[in-house]
């Protein structure tokens, strides 16, 4: 079994499960994608860290990072190490005083920690073979576009600033000023923090 390094490609509403989100991980050296359905709170925890936002009080993942840091434990990497009955399993690979140890974790929590530590995300080759999808170039461009059909402003909270600015340009080009105002408000809200 070989480890394959992944990166976060997208974070969006889940198409298959309402009230959930999907984090899409992609091979660093390849065209396979690994979509993982996660909850709203976990999506928020990942998005907050990706955007380098600092909440007034520490979120759960920030608290856990602060605790690890206090005891001189570093997060070396996370590994999505198993897939059973459609459920992904992950481990935090930590180091303290030169000794390496693993901690069992939900995959969404492991990804939220990886973003905070800026550490690599890996999966096993058999998981990518079983649950990964290959996107051709045309599909990949379609998948990366932010969804515009939803009228909920909540959808904007999980998009990165870069994605929000791109979406703003697109809706202005289509002269959808109502949507543009909502996007502008979200961008301004983040810039004020």
Secondary structure by P-SEA (a helix, b strand, c coil): cbbbbbcccccccccccccbbbbbbbbccccbbbbbbbcaaaaaaaaaaaaccccccccaaaaaaaaaaaacccccccccccccccbbbbbbbcccccbbbbbbbcaaaaaaaaaaacbbbbbcaaaaaacbbbbcaaaaaaaaccccccccccccccccaaaaaaaaaaaaaacaaaaaaaaaaaaaaaaac
